[in-house]
Amino acid sequence: MATRKKAKAKSATKTKVKAKSKAASKKVVKLKSKRPAAKAAGNGLPKPSSKPYGQAGKALDGVKILDFTHVQSGPTCTQLLAYMGADCIKVERPGVGDITRGQLRDVKGADSLYFTMLNGNKRSITIDSKHPKSKEILERLIKHCDVLVENFAPGALDRMGLTWDYIHKTNPRMIVASVKGFGPGPYEDCKVYENVAQCTGGAASTTGFREGPPLVTGAQIGDSGTGLHLAFGICAALYQRNRTGRGQKVFAAMQDGVLNLARVKLRDQQRLAHGPLTEFSQYGEGVPFGKAVPRAGNDSGGGQPGWILKCKGWETDPDAYIYFITQAPVWEAICDLIGKPEWKTDPDYAKPPARLPRLKSIFATIEEWTMTKTKFEVMDLCNAVDIPVGPILSMKEIAEEKSLRDTGTVVEVDHPTRGKYLTVGNPVKMSDSPTEVTRSPLLGEHTEEILTKVLGYSGKEVEEIKGSGAITPPQKPEAAAA
Ligand code: CAO
């Protein structure tokens, strides 16, 4: 019975579809003469732009971000979106601003590099979000923007009155994107900084040398890494909104972000159940494995063994080292280059499994060769025969590297109070959405511009708002008395 019902319904639908498609095909024929081909193709996309690449606007042109971020994780996310063309309106506390403006200051009276390098391409408005008058300003901002991004401590946004229910009611199209330290669970209410995330996301326990304590890494995988994850989620939510018409919550926990980047270590944890991790030098040294993935020093995390080796000058230059990968397909080239041609046929060295128990002595032999050359000479000689190696580049060398300047990965920006500084441009290059990096805003630099040009307040209203104290720093007691 049910099957027959289904069949009936199916045939009814078929008839409807047929009728519809008949009507539609009639319509298409009618439109064909008037409409461009892309429309007629029915893929929903506009006709391909005839403008040259790079001159058809930016990827996120028209996207408006209400940026409630501070410190590093959130600002990384919104800076990337701004690099892609989004209009990023950063809300800061009057007189104070993002705490990083004053942290690790190198130039007296100027915003720190910590702040300037994470807040380029944005506009700054100061609003005391807890002031009664600010409710109306924030409401206008919420109605105007597409995405609210925040990385306050858990509960802080709600305490400002900006709950999901309120935001969603005010602007159902608004995407609300948050970074927090942890997802739901025992630690969900905790404040979290970079290294807390590295330690709880599996990075620290697997970084460092076996004999030493856990180590954090210099790359900000907890902060910038999670900002990057959040930016990805926001772009996907914007895309989905094109179909659904509604916003959604986008949430990235720093612990999850770090774990995602440490995924190969969770892989190794499961492999441990089936025997020792043979690519770890610990295996060759005969040191038994414990219950959890150990720290692997400079062992390669993949299937091609590698290690960091000294190069000429290592006695005085802390960065005169190179990462050397004994990639199996180029093993014979390695043997020739380091003067060990006999290893090509020696059964103890010729095949990768035979090499695994003796990696330590193999790398010691290769190091005897690398120590006779500078890291750049090793790089040139190895790459000439397709051996993958990586010189340890210091931050000084990276800052001065011409090719990174040429590609816009390292950019020099001018700033009114601190002068010229270097920042990292967009690490993602897009052929039709070029990035122009602009300096970070001064605190509240765009407050009036945003109130009048974006939110439509009159000059008189702006003066009233100023007088209310909603966008100005609270008066010091002495000043108030004077
Ligand atoms: N007007 C008025 N008040 C404002 C304001 C504004 N424009 N902007 C922020 N505030 C208030 C907040 O409302 C909050 O007040 P309450 O706690 O009284 O409600 C207060 O400033 C402090 O916010 P916070 O708790 O987020 O800041 P913190 O310095 O104490 O903590 C941090 C910083 C990073 C630990 C915390 O924000 C956090 O855990 N964030 C989530 C995880 C994260 O992103 N960590 C990465 C940080 S980068 O290393």
Boltz pocket constraint, residues with backbone or C-beta under 6 A from the ligand:
constraints:
  - pocket:
      binder: B
      contacts: [[A, 70], [A, 71], [A, 72], [A, 73], [A, 74], [A, 91], [A, 92], [A, 93], [A, 94], [A, 127], [A, 128], [A, 129], [A, 130], [A, 151], [A, 152], [A, 153], [A, 154], [A, 155], [A, 156], [A, 157], [A, 159], [A, 160], [A, 179], [A, 180], [A, 181], [A, 190], [A, 191], [A, 192], [A, 193], [A, 194], [A, 223]]
      max_distance: 6.0
